[in-house]
Amino acid sequence: MANKLDQTKFIQITNNRYRQRYHITTPGGWLNDPNGLCFFKGYYHVFYQYHPYSAEWGPMHWGHVRSKDLLHWEQLPTALVPGDKEDSGGCFSGSAIVKDDRLYLFYTGHNYYQDNDTDHFYENQNMAYSDDGITFHKYSQNPIITTPTDNTQHFRDPKVWQYDSEYYMVIGSQSKSNHLGRILLYKSSDLINWKSCGPIACSKGKETEGWMWECPDMFELNGQNVLICSPMGIKAQKKTFLNLSQVCYSIGELNYQQAAFSGTAFKEVDQGHNFYATQTMLTPDGRRILIGWMSPFEEKMDEQADGWAGSLTLPRELILENNCLKSRPIKELQQLRTATILDKEIVLTGNKQLSVTDPQHTEYLFKVKNETPQTFAWQINDANGTIIKLAVRHNQVTLFRRGKNDQYRYATLTTPLTDIHIFVDTSSVEFFINDGAVSFTERYYTTRKITTSISSNNCTLHGNIYTLGEDD
């Protein structure tokens, strides 16, 4: 690797008050998109967009962690450092694939023209490789793909997979003719020489489907093809598409011969405030696992004052049922349980405060036992009031998060309420409702003592509460 890190400039963490216990975070510095999810030589690998010199976004590197169990993550040396001719402005997002016992990374090289205009840039696709999964070498003939002539400068986030004997790549793109988002497909037999197959899916309108589609992912699940991407620019509706950008999915069929994807209308993968830029991988036992970035969008992250910024979500198993993409907490998370706080039936006819020893590192699982309740709510409070509250009324779900504005998110259940699964960490909460048919991802900040409670007009449920252990 031609460019070296200057460890004397690494930003140091000054306070651990918001540090996550069991989520992937940086050792210091900025984190955003997860990249390169894969399994290689006995380890799960997760890379992430990383700026080691500041808790603000900056020239993107690839941070790197690995794990044998998807729970306990080991920080490894930075995998990619920007500054070469084809990635002078940053090593942007991408993916990984294993071929012939070698790990290949595919990433976007972000490059600025020399006019001090950060919106004046070009992007290309590059490759790096490693035989040990720790030290990576950039391909000497980068870039492997340059920007198509019918494209704007937005051309990034390659995701690679194998189908039959060929390799395929999808790239997020913006058409030059109408300035709308689209997904481009490429094909290769050797991971080096790539042939363009053209666009396989295109936005039909800036406000309805977005002006740019980032972080595309294409995979097969339960006999169907699923496209996930992160559209930018969709206009907020009354109770959907409320974030600045979303993660959406479409279920359909990818015709490899005709290079065309036909799918359902976009639906949001997660309805929370803080969820973006996902990527998936296939585990050795055949599960499709998703990880996302707990994105702040236009919010300030309080931990930036402490020398770090950003957290990835828990790994989630994707399940396709009845044209609904469910996301469940992976089964391995049960191994983080260090103590059982509650395991019993609860009859609720009002508000009940929960006795929890470590409420900021706790898992809650509530299963409805009787007729579906008209109302049910779970919330965390501190001395200043409610921090986060999830409320279900009939089939309507409302998420409240304390803040200056934009406090609410919503979802509609298509079946009666059966269960709510909640993971609380030092500065995040993740909700999974009805076996993951609906999910919310939230960041929160408090240094005060917190309490948790549940309430209902009339509900019998079985409650399980567990303390969750350290991530190392």
N, C-alpha and C positions, 0 to 999 in steps of 0.2 A: 504494500500500500504506500503510495508516494507521499501522502500527507500524514503527518503525525499529530497526535493530540498534545497540547501543551497543558500538562497536568498542574502546572503552577497557576493556571488561570481557572481551574475548576472551582465552581461556586460551592461553598460549604453550607450544610444545614445547621442552622443556629437554634432551632427550637423544634421539638418533636410533638408539639401539642395536637397537631392534626394528622400526624403520620398514621397511615393505614397499617393494620395488623396483618391482614391476610389477602390484600390485593397487591398487584404489581404496581410499584411506583419507581421513581428514579432514585439513585443514590445521592442525588443533588442535581438541580437544574430542571429544565423544562421537558415535559413528556406530552406527546399527542398520539397520533394514530398507531395502533398495533400493526405490525408488519411481519411477513415471513413466517407465519404459523406453520409448524411442521414437526414431524417426528423423525429423528436421525440418530442412529447408533445408541439407542436406549434412552434417549432424552427427548422430551418435548421442548421445542425452542420457540420463544416469542421474542421478536425484535420490536422496537418502537421508535417513533420519531423523537429525537432527543437533541437538546441543546445543553451541553455540559457547562457552559461558561456563564449561564444566566438563568434566572427563573422566569424570563420572558422568552417568547418565541424568537428564534434566531436561525442562522444557517443550520440546516437539518443534518444531523448524524443519525446513525442507527445504533441505539442502545440495544442490549442483548441480555436476556435471562434464559435459564434452562431449568428443567425440573423432571424428575422421574415419575411424579405423581399428579402433576397439575395443581399442586398445593404449595409446595415448598420450593421457592424460586432462588436460584443462585445467580448473582450478578456476575456477568462475564465482561471481558474487555469490549470496548466499543467496536462494533463490527465494520461499520463504514464511516469514513471521514470525508467530508466534501473538500473540494479545492482543485481537483483535476480538471483537465480541459473540458470534459463532458459533464461535469457536475460542480462547476465552479461556485454556484450559488446555493447548493444543497443537494443532499441525497434524499429525495422525497420518497413517498411510500411505494411499497411493492410487495412481492411475495417470494416464496421459496418452493423448491421442488428437489427431490432426491433422484439422481440418475447414476447408475453404475457406482454406487457407494461414494458418491460425491454430492455435496450440498451446494445447490445453485441459488443465488439470490438475484432477483430481477427488480430493478428500482428505477425511479424516474430521476434523471439528471435535470436539475433546475438551474437555469443560467440567465443572468441579467445582461442586457446590453449596457454599454458604458455611457449612460446618459443620466444617471442618478434618478431614474424613474422606475420604482419598484413594480409598476404594472406593465413595464416593457421588458418582457422576458420570452425565452423559448424553452421548450422541454423536449427531452428525448428519453429513450429507454436503454438501460444499461444492464450489464450482468457482472456478478462477482461469484467466486466459488471457494469452497473450502473442503479439505479432506478430513479435518478433525472436528469441524463444527465450531471452532473457536477463532482461528486465524483465517481471514478472508483476503483473497487477491482479486483485484478488479481485472476484468478481461482486457487484454491489451488492445483489442480492436473495437472498443466501445466508441460510439453507440451501436447497439445492435438494431435499433429501429429509430428512424428520424421522423419528425413531424410530417404528416401527409400534407400535400399542397392544398387540399380542400378543408383544412382544419385551421382553427384559430390557434393561439399560443397555448390554450388549455388542452393538455395531452398527457395524462399521468395515471399513476397507480396501477401498474400491470399485475394481473392475477393469472398464474399459470397452472394448468392441470394436464393430465394425460387422459386421452380417450382412445381406446384401441391401441394402435401402435404409433399414434401421432401425439404431438404436444400442441396445446392451444393456449392462447393468451387473450384476455379481454382487457381493454384500456378505456378509462374514462376520457371523454372527448367533448369538444364543442364544434359544431359545424360552422364553417366560415360563411355559408350562404344564408343561414337564418339565425345564427347565434343561439342555437338550442342544444341541449345536452344530447349525447348519444353514446352508445357502446360500440367500440370497434373490436373486431375479431381478427386474430392472426394465427397462423399455423406453421409448425416446424417439425422436422423429423430429428433434429439434432440439438435443439435449444439455442443454436447460434444463428442460423439462417432462417429468417421469418418471412412468410408471405402474407400479404394483406388479403383478407377475405371480405373487407368492407364493413359497413355498419350493420349490426344485427338487431338493434333496437334504438329508437329515436324519440325524443320528446316531441309531443304534439303542441306544446304551448308553454311559454315562459312561466306563467302564473299557475298553470295546472300541473305541469310535470317538470319544470325547471330549466334553467339556462345552461347548467353544467351538471354532469353526473360524475361524481367522484367515487373512488374506492369500489369499483365493480367487483362482483364475485358471482361466479356461475358454478352450479353443482347439481348433482342428481340426488333426489330424496324421495323415497317411496315411489319410485317409478316415474317421477316427473322432474322436469328441470326447474330450478329456482334461480332467479336473478335477484341479487341484492345490490343496491347501490345507494349512494348518498347524494340525492338531488339538491341543488342549490337554487333558491329563488321561488319555490312554490309558495303561492300566496296563502296566508293563514285563513282557515275557515273557522266557523264558530267554535268547534271543539276538536278539530284535527289540524295537523300540520302547523302547530303553534310555535315550534322552534324556528330559529333563523334558517337552519337546514335540518333535514331529517335523514333517517335510514329507512328505506322502503324496500318492499319485496314484491315480486311478480311471479306467479306460478304458471308454467306453460310448457312449451316444447322448443328445444333448440334443434333446428334442422341443420346438421353439420354439412350436408351436401349443398344445400341452398344458402348456407350462412345467414339464417334468419331465425329470430326468436319471436314466438307468438305467445303472449302471456296476459294474465289478468291485470286489471287496473292496480296502480300502486296502493299498498297498504303500509302503515307504519309498523316497523318491527318492535318498537318500544315507544311508549307514550310519555316517558318522563322528560324532565328538563335537560338532563345531562347524558346524552347518548348519541354517538356519532362514529363514523369511520370504522365500521366493523370489518372483520375478516374471519373466515372460517378455515378449518382444517379437518381432515379425516383421520381419526385415531386408528391404531392398529386393530382394534376390535370393531371397527366399522361405524363408529358414531361420528356425526357431523357436529363439531364444536365451534362455537362462535365466541369471540372476544371483541369488545368495543372500547372506545375511549369515552370516559366520563367527561364529555366536552363542556366547557364553560360558556361557549358561544360569546356573547358580549359581556359576560359577567367577569368580575375580578375574582380570582381564587385567593382566599385568605392565606393559604400556605406560601404564596409567593414572597411574603414578608419574611419567611423562615428559610428561604434558599432552595425551595423546590416547588414544582407545579405539576399537577396532573396525576391521574390514576386510571388504570384500566379496569374494566368490569370483571366480575367473576366469569370464568368459563361457563358457557351454557350449551346444553345439548339441544339441537334443533330437531323437532318432530313435526312432520306434515300430516295433519288430520283434517279431513273435510274442508280442504282448501284454506286451512288456517295454519300459519307457521307458528308453532308453539316453541317457546324457549324455556327449558327447565334447568335448574341448577344441576351441575354434574353430580353424579352419585359419589364421587371421591370426596366431596365436601363434608360428608358425614364423618370422615376421619379427623376433621378439625374439632369435633366436639370433645371437650375436656370435662364437662360436668353437665348433668341433667338437672335443670332447675324446676321443671314442671313436666308431668306426664299424667294427665287426668282429664276427666270430663268436667266441663264448666257449663253451668246454667247462667245465662246472662239475661237480666231484665233491667239493665241500667248500665252504670259505669263501674268498671272494676280496675283498680290500680294493680299492676303486676309487680310482684316482688322479685327483682332481678339483681343479682350481685354485681354484674358488669354490663350495664345496658348498652354500652357502646361497642361491645364485642359479643353479640348475641344473635342466635338464630331462633326464629319463631315459626311454628307451623300450626295452623288452625284448620281443622276439618269439621265442616258442618255435619251434625249428627241427625238432626230432625228436619222438619219442613224448612225450606229456604227462608231465612229471616228477611223481614222487610228492610231492616237496616243493620249495618255492622260497621264499626270503625276501630281503627288502631292508630295510636298517635304517640309521639315523643314530645316531652315538654322540658323546658328548663325554667329558671326563675323569671325569665322574660316572657313566658307563655309558650304557645304551641310552636314547635319547630317544623314538624311534618305530621300531616294527618291524612290517612287513607280512609275514605268513607264510601261504603256501598249502600245504595238505596235502590231496591228492586234490582234492575239490571244496569243501573248507571253507577259508574265509578268516578269519584272526584278525588284528585290528589291536591292537597294544599301544602305549599312550602313557604316558610316565612321569608320575606324579602321586601324590597322597596316597591316592586311592581311585578307584574306577570307571575302571579303566585299560583295559578291553578292549571292543572292538566286533567284530561278527561279520557274515559274509555267506556265502551258499551259492551256488556257481556251478552253473548249470543245464547248462552245456557244459564240456568240458575247457579247461584254461587255455591261452590262445593269446597273450596279450600283457598287459603292465602298463606304464602310462604315468604318470609321476610329475612333478609340478612342485613344486620347493622354492623358497620365498622366505624372507626374513629371519626371519619368525615364523609361517610356515604351510607345510603340505604337503597337496597334493591328489593322490589316487590315482584312476586310471581303469583298470579291469580288464576284459578281454575286450570291447574296443571300447566301453567305457563301460556295459556291462551292470550293473556294480557300481562304486560310487564311495565314497570316504571323504574327508572334509574335516576337517583337523586344524590347530589352533594349537599352537605350541610356543615355549618360551623358553629361550635359553641365550646367554651372552656368551662362552663358551669356544670354542675351536677344535673343529670337528666333522669327523668322518670318515664315509664311507658304505661299505657293503659289501653283497655279495650272497652267497647260499649255496644249495646244492642237493645232494641225494644223488647225482643223475645227471641232467644237463640240458645240452642244447646250445641256445644261443639267439643271436640277433643283438642286439647292444647298441649303442645310440646315446646319447651323452651330449653335451649342449650347454650352454655358458654362456649365460645370458640377460641381456639388457642393461637399461638404465635405462628408466623409464616416461615420461621427458620429453625 
